Amino acid sequence: MGMSRVWSTGDKDGPTSHTNEKGIGWIIGAIFIIGETAGGGMIALSYALTSMGLIPGLILLSLCSIFSLYTALELCWTWKIMQNRWPEYRDHCRKPYGEMAYRTIGRKMRSFIAFMICITQIGFATVLVLLAAKNLSILLHFFFSLDINQCYLILIVGLAVWPATMLPSPMHFWQAALFSAGSSTCAVILVVVGLAHDAPVCAQDAPHEEPNLLKAFMAFGTFVFAFGGHATLPTIQHDMKKPAHFVHSVVLAIIFCTMLYMCIAVGGYFVYGSTVGEAIIPSLQIKWIQQTVNLMIAVHVITTIVIVMSPPIQQVEQLLKVPHKFGVKRFLVRSILFWFVIFIGLSIPHFGPVLDLIGASTMVLMTLILPPIFYLSIRTQEIIWLQGNEKSDAAEPTHERATFKEILRLTPKLILALNAAVLIFGIIGGTLSTVTSVIRLVGSDMAAPCYYQYFTKGLPFSGDNSGSVSCCGTFRNLTVSGQNPIGYCSLPDR
């Protein structure tokens, strides 16, 4: 993309030679990305595809994949240039995404990014906590006949994850990423097995409703949410042995995630059609596969919470000047921040509409809009700096930020066109999707906060006496095993 011409000069001490001996390798970096990305949004892709229609949905999913890959690479290139020009970024940096904003736009943008990262990642972590609690509730009910309300399980998930949030940075909890990536991959394999089992019966009567415009716009948020881990990428790159190799991690991870997503989305579309719910798991008719997938997703989201919480924790610790070594101050700051996430989960125990809102708004901004702006600006700065070095002996990097005219003049037309396409795609899609998500959020029947339920009417188990399988077919009563649908099939939720 024209990067090598800019990067090939003046990088004797640049990040290509910079190493962090205690850091992680590029394969572990890829596992981190897969672990954070493939999970909560993945199980909703079939619903999103049926909402849009097959061809428009596949086009949109492919564009999200391609553009997300490109913007992830732009973040990699931006951080490489910054480490080359400013040596302080070769040491520990708690908020690399915010520093990109500062070097390319200014101090106010750095403060805005710090706020947006906190909002995005805290919202993301809350979604994961709620998914984990919901899956644990289903598993306990199915295997042990324990009817524990999801509100209590939110607290149990919090107690289980809390100690892991004390680990310093991603390179200290690579095992969590391994569990997270492994569990989501196993879940996809089992879903594909379940789809193959159900296809001979269900695919014969897979109804497809006319695409709904409101749901179609919301599907954009679902697709972006599925690829939206960009706020964490610079933090992972900074913790690598060789940050320049993070490009390999990004390419491997996003291609792998795209393959997983295509299997889930297309398989669910053809086998179950519009009978698939917001999550594909209940549609699987082999119950042991259904519940094992629930378990794998629960393991995935629990381990991913630790990764997702890292950027906002680093931001707040930087702001409060918390020492890098473990101590009382770190324990208190991280505990307060993590239990704030749990409190949000207890306040909004059913977070489905908010998931779409986060994907459509803050994640679009962090994934599709800001990375092109950062890269085009820092790339132009690098060219101007190198040109200045050729004319004088001064090698000190300037802090001058590129103007819009300089970006247009010094950026090849192909790169400009590609970034313009990404920005238009993100701005238009994000705006429409955000509006529709807000409409749905306002119009939905939000569950009362857990603490309100506790003090007013108690917290009974939220399940019902209907079956646990979302059966297929036009009337949602087809069973692959020929079993009586009464007591086996769940009641339609839409």
MOZILIN-V989265 format. One record per residue. RES is the residue in three letters. PSI is psi in degrees with one decimal (* if undefined). NEAR is the number of other ideal C-beta (glycine too) atoms within 12 Angstrom. D_FIRST is the distance of its C-alpha to the first C-alpha in whole Angstrom. Layout:
# MOZILIN-V989265
res->RES psi->PSI near->NEAR d_first->D_FIRST
res->RES psi->PSI near->NEAR d_first->D_FIRST
This chain:
# MOZILIN-V989265
res->MET psi->24.4 near->26 d_first->0
res->GLY psi->2.3 near->24 d_first->4
res->MET psi->-38.4 near->27 d_first->5
res->SER psi->-34.8 near->14 d_first->8
res->ARG psi->-39.1 near->16 d_first->9
res->VAL psi->-37.4 near->33 d_first->10
res->TRP psi->-18.0 near->28 d_first->11
res->SER psi->-14.4 near->15 d_first->13
res->THR psi->142.1 near->18 d_first->16
res->GLY psi->28.2 near->22 d_first->19
res->ASP psi->36.2 near->25 d_first->18
res->LYS psi->-36.3 near->12 d_first->21
res->ASP psi->20.4 near->17 d_first->23
res->GLY psi->-178.3 near->31 d_first->19
res->PRO psi->-15.9 near->35 d_first->19
res->THR psi->-26.8 near->24 d_first->18
res->SER psi->-10.9 near->16 d_first->22
res->HIS psi->131.7 near->29 d_first->23
res->THR psi->152.3 near->20 d_first->25
res->ASN psi->99.3 near->28 d_first->27
res->GLU psi->-26.8 near->12 d_first->30
res->LYS psi->1.8 near->16 d_first->31
res->GLY psi->-178.6 near->33 d_first->28
res->ILE psi->157.9 near->35 d_first->27
res->GLY psi->172.0 near->26 d_first->25
res->TRP psi->-28.3 near->28 d_first->21
res->ILE psi->-43.6 near->24 d_first->24
res->ILE psi->-35.8 near->34 d_first->26
res->GLY psi->-42.0 near->45 d_first->23
res->ALA psi->-39.6 near->36 d_first->22
res->ILE psi->-38.8 near->37 d_first->25
res->PHE psi->-45.6 near->48 d_first->25
res->ILE psi->-45.5 near->49 d_first->23
res->ILE psi->-43.9 near->42 d_first->25
res->GLY psi->-39.0 near->44 d_first->28
res->GLU psi->-33.5 near->51 d_first->27
res->THR psi->-51.7 near->51 d_first->25
res->ALA psi->110.5 near->46 d_first->27
res->GLY psi->-101.0 near->53 d_first->31
res->GLY psi->-45.6 near->48 d_first->32
res->GLY psi->-25.0 near->48 d_first->30
res->MET psi->-41.2 near->46 d_first->30
res->ILE psi->-10.2 near->46 d_first->34
res->ALA psi->1.3 near->38 d_first->33
res->LEU psi->-35.3 near->46 d_first->31
res->SER psi->-42.1 near->45 d_first->33
res->TYR psi->-42.0 near->43 d_first->35
res->ALA psi->-40.8 near->49 d_first->32
res->LEU psi->-42.2 near->43 d_first->31
res->THR psi->-28.6 near->41 d_first->35
res->SER psi->-31.9 near->42 d_first->35
res->MET psi->-27.0 near->38 d_first->32
res->GLY psi->152.8 near->25 d_first->33
res->LEU psi->-58.1 near->25 d_first->32
res->ILE psi->-51.8 near->14 d_first->29
res->PRO psi->-37.3 near->24 d_first->28
res->GLY psi->-43.3 near->33 d_first->28
res->LEU psi->-37.9 near->26 d_first->26
res->ILE psi->-46.6 near->20 d_first->23
res->LEU psi->-42.7 near->37 d_first->23
res->LEU psi->-40.3 near->40 d_first->23
res->SER psi->-41.5 near->24 d_first->20
res->LEU psi->-40.8 near->28 d_first->18
res->CYS psi->-40.5 near->47 d_first->19
res->SER psi->-49.5 near->35 d_first->18
res->ILE psi->-47.4 near->25 d_first->14
res->PHE psi->-36.6 near->39 d_first->14
res->SER psi->-38.8 near->45 d_first->15
res->LEU psi->-45.7 near->36 d_first->13
res->TYR psi->-44.5 near->35 d_first->10
res->THR psi->-30.8 near->46 d_first->12
res->ALA psi->-41.7 near->49 d_first->13
res->LEU psi->-36.3 near->34 d_first->10
res->GLU psi->-38.2 near->42 d_first->10
res->LEU psi->-40.4 near->46 d_first->13
res->CYS psi->-49.5 near->46 d_first->13
res->TRP psi->-38.7 near->42 d_first->11
res->THR psi->-45.1 near->47 d_first->13
res->TRP psi->-35.3 near->43 d_first->16
res->LYS psi->-45.0 near->41 d_first->15
res->ILE psi->-42.0 near->42 d_first->15
res->MET psi->-39.3 near->43 d_first->18
res->GLN psi->-29.7 near->41 d_first->20
res->ASN psi->-40.7 near->35 d_first->19
res->ARG psi->-34.5 near->38 d_first->20
res->TRP psi->102.1 near->30 d_first->23
res->PRO psi->-24.6 near->17 d_first->25
res->GLU psi->-20.9 near->15 d_first->27
res->TYR psi->-3.0 near->33 d_first->24
res->ARG psi->-14.5 near->28 d_first->24
res->ASP psi->-164.1 near->17 d_first->28
res->HIS psi->132.2 near->23 d_first->29
res->CYS psi->119.1 near->32 d_first->27
res->ARG psi->-21.7 near->34 d_first->29
res->LYS psi->68.7 near->36 d_first->26
res->PRO psi->-35.9 near->48 d_first->23
res->TYR psi->-40.8 near->48 d_first->22
res->GLY psi->-35.5 near->40 d_first->24
res->GLU psi->-31.7 near->37 d_first->23
res->MET psi->-43.8 near->46 d_first->20
res->ALA psi->-40.2 near->38 d_first->22
res->TYR psi->-46.3 near->29 d_first->24
res->ARG psi->-24.3 near->41 d_first->21
res->THR psi->-28.4 near->39 d_first->19
res->ILE psi->-48.6 near->26 d_first->22
res->GLY psi->178.8 near->20 d_first->26
res->ARG psi->-42.1 near->17 d_first->29
res->LYS psi->-38.4 near->13 d_first->30
res->MET psi->-35.7 near->25 d_first->26
res->ARG psi->-42.4 near->27 d_first->27
res->SER psi->-40.0 near->20 d_first->30
res->PHE psi->-42.0 near->23 d_first->29
res->ILE psi->-40.6 near->40 d_first->26
res->ALA psi->-43.2 near->32 d_first->29
res->PHE psi->-45.2 near->26 d_first->31
res->MET psi->-38.5 near->33 d_first->28
res->ILE psi->-42.9 near->46 d_first->28
res->CYS psi->-45.9 near->35 d_first->31
res->ILE psi->-48.2 near->28 d_first->32
res->THR psi->-51.7 near->39 d_first->29
res->GLN psi->-33.9 near->44 d_first->30
res->ILE psi->-40.6 near->36 d_first->34
res->GLY psi->-42.2 near->38 d_first->34
res->PHE psi->-46.3 near->48 d_first->32
res->ALA psi->-37.1 near->46 d_first->34
res->THR psi->-42.6 near->41 d_first->37
res->VAL psi->-44.1 near->42 d_first->36
res->LEU psi->-40.6 near->46 d_first->36
res->VAL psi->-44.6 near->49 d_first->39
res->LEU psi->-38.7 near->41 d_first->40
res->LEU psi->-43.0 near->44 d_first->39
res->ALA psi->-44.8 near->44 d_first->40
res->ALA psi->-41.8 near->42 d_first->44
res->LYS psi->-44.8 near->39 d_first->44
res->ASN psi->-39.4 near->39 d_first->43
res->LEU psi->-37.6 near->36 d_first->46
res->SER psi->-44.2 near->34 d_first->48
res->ILE psi->-44.0 near->36 d_first->48
res->LEU psi->-44.9 near->31 d_first->48
res->LEU psi->-37.8 near->26 d_first->51
res->HIS psi->-40.0 near->25 d_first->53
res->PHE psi->-47.2 near->26 d_first->52
res->PHE psi->-33.1 near->18 d_first->53
res->PHE psi->3.2 near->13 d_first->56
res->SER psi->31.7 near->11 d_first->57
res->LEU psi->117.8 near->18 d_first->56
res->ASP psi->83.1 near->20 d_first->56
res->ILE psi->127.1 near->26 d_first->54
res->ASN psi->145.5 near->29 d_first->52
res->GLN psi->-31.4 near->37 d_first->49
res->CYS psi->-41.6 near->38 d_first->49
res->TYR psi->-36.4 near->30 d_first->51
res->LEU psi->-26.8 near->37 d_first->48
res->ILE psi->-42.9 near->42 d_first->46
res->LEU psi->-39.3 near->28 d_first->48
res->ILE psi->-43.4 near->25 d_first->48
res->VAL psi->-42.8 near->39 d_first->44
res->GLY psi->-45.1 near->36 d_first->44
res->LEU psi->-34.3 near->20 d_first->46
res->ALA psi->-37.3 near->25 d_first->45
res->VAL psi->-27.7 near->38 d_first->41
res->TRP psi->-49.9 near->26 d_first->42
res->PRO psi->-34.5 near->17 d_first->43
res->ALA psi->-21.9 near->31 d_first->39
res->THR psi->-8.7 near->42 d_first->38
res->MET psi->-10.3 near->28 d_first->40
res->LEU psi->142.4 near->27 d_first->37
res->PRO psi->-55.2 near->27 d_first->35
res->SER psi->172.8 near->36 d_first->31
res->PRO psi->-36.7 near->46 d_first->29
res->MET psi->-13.3 near->30 d_first->30
res->HIS psi->-6.0 near->24 d_first->33
res->PHE psi->45.2 near->34 d_first->34
res->TRP psi->-24.6 near->30 d_first->31
res->GLN psi->-34.9 near->22 d_first->34
res->ALA psi->-41.0 near->35 d_first->34
res->ALA psi->-38.5 near->44 d_first->30
res->LEU psi->-46.0 near->27 d_first->32
res->PHE psi->-41.6 near->30 d_first->34
res->SER psi->-48.7 near->43 d_first->32
res->ALA psi->-41.5 near->39 d_first->30
res->GLY psi->-42.6 near->24 d_first->33
res->SER psi->-39.9 near->35 d_first->35
res->SER psi->-35.8 near->45 d_first->32
res->THR psi->-44.3 near->33 d_first->32
res->CYS psi->-38.7 near->25 d_first->35
res->ALA psi->-43.2 near->40 d_first->36
res->VAL psi->-42.6 near->39 d_first->33
res->ILE psi->-44.2 near->23 d_first->35
res->LEU psi->-37.5 near->32 d_first->38
res->VAL psi->-42.3 near->44 d_first->37
res->VAL psi->-40.8 near->28 d_first->36
res->VAL psi->-44.5 near->23 d_first->40
res->GLY psi->-40.1 near->37 d_first->42
res->LEU psi->-43.6 near->39 d_first->40
res->ALA psi->-36.5 near->23 d_first->41
res->HIS psi->-41.0 near->26 d_first->45
res->ASP psi->-20.0 near->39 d_first->45
res->ALA psi->-44.7 near->28 d_first->43
res->PRO psi->-31.8 near->17 d_first->46
res->VAL psi->-52.8 near->24 d_first->48
res->CYS psi->-38.1 near->38 d_first->46
res->ALA psi->-18.8 near->25 d_first->43
res->GLN psi->-23.2 near->18 d_first->47
res->ASP psi->67.0 near->25 d_first->47
res->ALA psi->95.5 near->31 d_first->44
res->PRO psi->148.2 near->24 d_first->44
res->HIS psi->113.9 near->25 d_first->41
res->GLU psi->161.8 near->20 d_first->42
res->GLU psi->135.6 near->13 d_first->40
res->PRO psi->135.7 near->23 d_first->37
res->ASN psi->126.1 near->21 d_first->38
res->LEU psi->-42.1 near->19 d_first->36
res->LEU psi->-46.5 near->23 d_first->36
res->LYS psi->-33.6 near->32 d_first->35
res->ALA psi->-42.9 near->30 d_first->32
res->PHE psi->-37.9 near->35 d_first->31
res->MET psi->-28.8 near->44 d_first->32
res->ALA psi->-31.7 near->44 d_first->30
res->PHE psi->-44.6 near->49 d_first->27
res->GLY psi->-38.3 near->49 d_first->28
res->THR psi->-44.6 near->50 d_first->29
res->PHE psi->-43.7 near->51 d_first->25
res->VAL psi->-39.1 near->49 d_first->23
res->PHE psi->-37.0 near->49 d_first->26
res->ALA psi->-26.8 near->44 d_first->25
res->PHE psi->3.9 near->49 d_first->22
res->GLY psi->61.2 near->51 d_first->22
res->GLY psi->20.7 near->49 d_first->23
res->HIS psi->-26.8 near->52 d_first->20
res->ALA psi->-25.1 near->49 d_first->22
res->THR psi->-19.9 near->46 d_first->23
res->LEU psi->-47.4 near->50 d_first->20
res->PRO psi->-32.7 near->46 d_first->20
res->THR psi->-42.0 near->46 d_first->24
res->ILE psi->-44.8 near->48 d_first->23
res->GLN psi->-41.0 near->48 d_first->20
res->HIS psi->-26.0 near->44 d_first->22
res->ASP psi->12.1 near->42 d_first->25
res->MET psi->155.4 near->43 d_first->23
res->LYS psi->-44.8 near->24 d_first->25
res->LYS psi->93.8 near->31 d_first->21
res->PRO psi->-28.3 near->45 d_first->19
res->ALA psi->-23.0 near->33 d_first->16
res->HIS psi->-1.1 near->29 d_first->17
res->PHE psi->-22.4 near->44 d_first->17
res->VAL psi->-42.7 near->36 d_first->13
res->HIS psi->-39.9 near->25 d_first->16
res->SER psi->-45.0 near->44 d_first->18
res->VAL psi->-48.1 near->42 d_first->16
res->VAL psi->-48.0 near->25 d_first->15
res->LEU psi->-46.3 near->28 d_first->18
res->ALA psi->-46.1 near->44 d_first->20
res->ILE psi->-36.0 near->39 d_first->18
res->ILE psi->-43.2 near->25 d_first->19
res->PHE psi->-46.0 near->30 d_first->22
res->CYS psi->-39.5 near->42 d_first->23
res->THR psi->-40.7 near->34 d_first->22
res->MET psi->-43.3 near->23 d_first->24
res->LEU psi->-44.4 near->36 d_first->27
res->TYR psi->-40.9 near->43 d_first->27
res->MET psi->-40.9 near->29 d_first->27
res->CYS psi->-47.6 near->34 d_first->30
res->ILE psi->-49.9 near->47 d_first->32
res->ALA psi->-51.3 near->45 d_first->31
res->VAL psi->-41.5 near->31 d_first->32
res->GLY psi->-46.4 near->36 d_first->35
res->GLY psi->-36.2 near->48 d_first->36
res->TYR psi->-47.6 near->39 d_first->36
res->PHE psi->-31.8 near->29 d_first->38
res->VAL psi->-44.5 near->41 d_first->40
res->TYR psi->-23.1 near->46 d_first->41
res->GLY psi->-142.8 near->35 d_first->40
res->SER psi->-0.5 near->35 d_first->41
res->THR psi->-12.6 near->38 d_first->43
res->VAL psi->137.6 near->44 d_first->41
res->GLY psi->-166.4 near->31 d_first->41
res->GLU psi->-20.9 near->35 d_first->38
res->ALA psi->140.5 near->36 d_first->38
res->ILE psi->-18.4 near->46 d_first->38
res->ILE psi->-48.0 near->46 d_first->40
res->PRO psi->-17.3 near->41 d_first->44
res->SER psi->-18.9 near->48 d_first->43
res->LEU psi->127.6 near->42 d_first->43
res->GLN psi->-6.7 near->40 d_first->47
res->ILE psi->111.5 near->25 d_first->47
res->LYS psi->-33.6 near->26 d_first->48
res->TRP psi->-33.6 near->19 d_first->48
res->ILE psi->-44.1 near->31 d_first->44
res->GLN psi->-47.7 near->37 d_first->44
res->GLN psi->-29.0 near->29 d_first->45
res->THR psi->-39.2 near->28 d_first->43
res->VAL psi->-41.9 near->41 d_first->40
res->ASN psi->-43.6 near->39 d_first->41
res->LEU psi->-43.8 near->28 d_first->42
res->MET psi->-41.5 near->36 d_first->38
res->ILE psi->-37.2 near->43 d_first->37
res->ALA psi->-44.7 near->41 d_first->39
res->VAL psi->-42.5 near->35 d_first->38
res->HIS psi->-51.7 near->43 d_first->35
res->VAL psi->-33.5 near->46 d_first->35
res->ILE psi->-43.9 near->42 d_first->37
res->THR psi->-30.0 near->39 d_first->35
res->THR psi->-28.2 near->48 d_first->32
res->ILE psi->-40.4 near->47 d_first->34
res->VAL psi->-43.2 near->44 d_first->34
res->ILE psi->-44.5 near->50 d_first->30
res->VAL psi->-33.5 near->51 d_first->30
res->MET psi->-15.1 near->50 d_first->32
res->SER psi->-49.0 near->49 d_first->31
res->PRO psi->-48.4 near->44 d_first->29
res->PRO psi->-33.6 near->42 d_first->31
res->ILE psi->-45.7 near->42 d_first->34
res->GLN psi->-38.5 near->41 d_first->32
res->GLN psi->-49.2 near->38 d_first->31
res->VAL psi->-39.0 near->33 d_first->35
res->GLU psi->-37.3 near->35 d_first->36
res->GLN psi->-42.7 near->28 d_first->34
res->LEU psi->-39.8 near->21 d_first->36
res->LEU psi->4.1 near->18 d_first->39
res->LYS psi->46.3 near->12 d_first->39
res->VAL psi->132.5 near->26 d_first->40
res->PRO psi->151.7 near->17 d_first->40
res->HIS psi->-27.2 near->18 d_first->37
res->LYS psi->151.5 near->13 d_first->40
res->PHE psi->135.8 near->19 d_first->42
res->GLY psi->-173.2 near->15 d_first->45
res->VAL psi->-41.0 near->13 d_first->47
res->LYS psi->-44.0 near->18 d_first->45
res->ARG psi->-43.6 near->28 d_first->42
res->PHE psi->-45.4 near->21 d_first->44
res->LEU psi->-45.2 near->18 d_first->45
res->VAL psi->-47.7 near->29 d_first->42
res->ARG psi->-36.2 near->33 d_first->40
res->SER psi->-45.3 near->24 d_first->43
res->ILE psi->-43.7 near->22 d_first->43
res->LEU psi->-43.7 near->34 d_first->40
res->PHE psi->-43.4 near->38 d_first->40
res->TRP psi->-18.1 near->27 d_first->43
res->PHE psi->-40.0 near->26 d_first->42
res->VAL psi->-46.0 near->40 d_first->40
res->ILE psi->-38.9 near->39 d_first->43
res->PHE psi->-40.3 near->24 d_first->45
res->ILE psi->-43.2 near->29 d_first->42
res->GLY psi->-39.4 near->43 d_first->42
res->LEU psi->-26.4 near->34 d_first->46
res->SER psi->-33.2 near->25 d_first->46
res->ILE psi->75.4 near->33 d_first->44
res->PRO psi->-14.4 near->37 d_first->45
res->HIS psi->106.4 near->32 d_first->43
res->PHE psi->13.9 near->38 d_first->40
res->GLY psi->-55.4 near->36 d_first->38
res->PRO psi->-32.1 near->30 d_first->38
res->VAL psi->-30.0 near->35 d_first->36
res->LEU psi->-46.8 near->42 d_first->34
res->ASP psi->-37.6 near->47 d_first->32
res->LEU psi->-42.3 near->39 d_first->32
res->ILE psi->-45.3 near->45 d_first->30
res->GLY psi->-37.2 near->48 d_first->28
res->ALA psi->-24.5 near->43 d_first->28
res->SER psi->-81.5 near->38 d_first->28
res->THR psi->-37.7 near->39 d_first->27
res->MET psi->-34.0 near->49 d_first->24
res->VAL psi->-43.3 near->44 d_first->23
res->LEU psi->-48.2 near->38 d_first->22
res->MET psi->-25.2 near->47 d_first->21
res->THR psi->-41.1 near->49 d_first->19
res->LEU psi->-21.3 near->46 d_first->17
res->ILE psi->-50.4 near->36 d_first->18
res->LEU psi->-40.8 near->42 d_first->18
res->PRO psi->-44.4 near->43 d_first->15
res->PRO psi->-39.0 near->43 d_first->13
res->ILE psi->-45.6 near->35 d_first->15
res->PHE psi->-48.1 near->43 d_first->15
res->TYR psi->-47.0 near->42 d_first->11
res->LEU psi->-38.9 near->44 d_first->11
res->SER psi->-49.3 near->38 d_first->15
res->ILE psi->-32.9 near->46 d_first->14
res->ARG psi->-43.1 near->40 d_first->11
res->THR psi->-41.5 near->36 d_first->14
res->GLN psi->-41.7 near->36 d_first->16
res->GLU psi->-41.5 near->43 d_first->15
res->ILE psi->-46.1 near->30 d_first->14
res->ILE psi->-40.8 near->28 d_first->18
res->TRP psi->-45.0 near->35 d_first->19
res->LEU psi->-38.8 near->28 d_first->18
res->GLN psi->-37.4 near->19 d_first->20
res->GLY psi->-37.7 near->20 d_first->23
res->ASN psi->-32.5 near->20 d_first->23
res->GLU psi->-25.6 near->14 d_first->23
res->LYS psi->-15.8 near->11 d_first->26
res->SER psi->170.1 near->12 d_first->28
res->ASP psi->-6.6 near->8 d_first->29
res->ALA psi->124.1 near->11 d_first->28
res->ALA psi->3.1 near->18 d_first->26
res->GLU psi->131.1 near->14 d_first->27
res->PRO psi->135.4 near->27 d_first->24
res->THR psi->163.5 near->20 d_first->24
res->HIS psi->14.1 near->18 d_first->24
res->GLU psi->134.6 near->20 d_first->24
res->ARG psi->146.0 near->25 d_first->21
res->ALA psi->142.1 near->31 d_first->19
res->THR psi->165.5 near->17 d_first->21
res->PHE psi->-39.9 near->16 d_first->19
res->LYS psi->-40.5 near->10 d_first->20
res->GLU psi->-39.0 near->21 d_first->18
res->ILE psi->-44.8 near->29 d_first->15
res->LEU psi->-36.7 near->19 d_first->15
res->ARG psi->-36.7 near->17 d_first->16
res->LEU psi->-2.5 near->28 d_first->13
res->THR psi->128.9 near->33 d_first->10
res->PRO psi->146.8 near->21 d_first->9
res->LYS psi->-35.9 near->13 d_first->11
res->LEU psi->-42.9 near->12 d_first->8
res->ILE psi->-40.9 near->28 d_first->7
res->LEU psi->-44.8 near->24 d_first->10
res->ALA psi->-42.6 near->17 d_first->12
res->LEU psi->-44.5 near->26 d_first->10
res->ASN psi->-34.4 near->36 d_first->11
res->ALA psi->-40.6 near->22 d_first->14
res->ALA psi->-43.2 near->22 d_first->15
res->VAL psi->-45.1 near->36 d_first->15
res->LEU psi->-43.2 near->29 d_first->17
res->ILE psi->-44.5 near->19 d_first->19
res->PHE psi->-46.1 near->33 d_first->19
res->GLY psi->-43.6 near->43 d_first->20
res->ILE psi->-49.5 near->24 d_first->23
res->ILE psi->-50.0 near->21 d_first->25
res->GLY psi->-43.3 near->39 d_first->25
res->GLY psi->-40.4 near->40 d_first->26
res->THR psi->-50.3 near->23 d_first->28
res->LEU psi->-42.5 near->26 d_first->30
res->SER psi->-38.0 near->45 d_first->30
res->THR psi->-44.9 near->30 d_first->31
res->VAL psi->-46.6 near->24 d_first->34
res->THR psi->-34.7 near->32 d_first->35
res->SER psi->-38.7 near->38 d_first->35
res->VAL psi->-41.2 near->24 d_first->37
res->ILE psi->-44.9 near->21 d_first->40
res->ARG psi->-40.6 near->29 d_first->40
res->LEU psi->-44.0 near->26 d_first->40
res->VAL psi->-36.3 near->14 d_first->43
res->GLY psi->-9.3 near->12 d_first->45
res->SER psi->156.2 near->22 d_first->45
res->ASP psi->95.5 near->11 d_first->48
res->MET psi->135.0 near->18 d_first->47
res->ALA psi->146.9 near->25 d_first->49
res->ALA psi->150.4 near->20 d_first->51
res->PRO psi->148.4 near->21 d_first->50
res->CYS psi->-42.3 near->32 d_first->51
res->TYR psi->-31.1 near->21 d_first->53
res->TYR psi->-43.9 near->18 d_first->55
res->GLN psi->-40.4 near->22 d_first->55
res->TYR psi->-43.2 near->18 d_first->57
res->PHE psi->-12.1 near->12 d_first->59
res->THR psi->-48.7 near->11 d_first->60
res->LYS psi->9.0 near->11 d_first->60
res->GLY psi->-179.2 near->15 d_first->59
res->LEU psi->79.4 near->27 d_first->56
res->PRO psi->166.1 near->15 d_first->57
res->PHE psi->135.7 near->20 d_first->55
res->SER psi->0.4 near->24 d_first->53
res->GLY psi->179.2 near->22 d_first->53
res->ASP psi->-177.1 near->14 d_first->55
res->ASN psi->5.3 near->12 d_first->58
res->SER psi->173.3 near->19 d_first->56
res->GLY psi->176.1 near->26 d_first->54
res->SER psi->3.8 near->30 d_first->50
res->VAL psi->130.0 near->39 d_first->49
res->SER psi->94.3 near->39 d_first->47
res->CYS psi->155.3 near->38 d_first->48
res->CYS psi->-177.0 near->42 d_first->47
res->GLY psi->161.7 near->29 d_first->48
res->THR psi->-39.7 near->19 d_first->49
res->PHE psi->7.7 near->14 d_first->52
res->ARG psi->44.4 near->32 d_first->50
res->ASN psi->13.6 near->26 d_first->53
res->LEU psi->129.7 near->34 d_first->52
res->THR psi->132.6 near->28 d_first->52
res->VAL psi->-35.6 near->32 d_first->51
res->SER psi->-4.6 near->19 d_first->54
res->GLY psi->10.3 near->12 d_first->56
res->GLN psi->151.9 near->19 d_first->57
res->ASN psi->123.2 near->13 d_first->59
res->PRO psi->-21.8 near->25 d_first->56
res->ILE psi->122.2 near->14 d_first->59
res->GLY psi->-10.9 near->17 d_first->58
res->TYR psi->-42.7 near->24 d_first->55
res->CYS psi->138.2 near->28 d_first->53
res->SER psi->161.2 near->30 d_first->51
res->LEU psi->140.9 near->22 d_first->52
res->PRO psi->141.4 near->24 d_first->49
res->ASP psi->6.2 near->18 d_first->47
res->ARG psi->* near->19 d_first->46
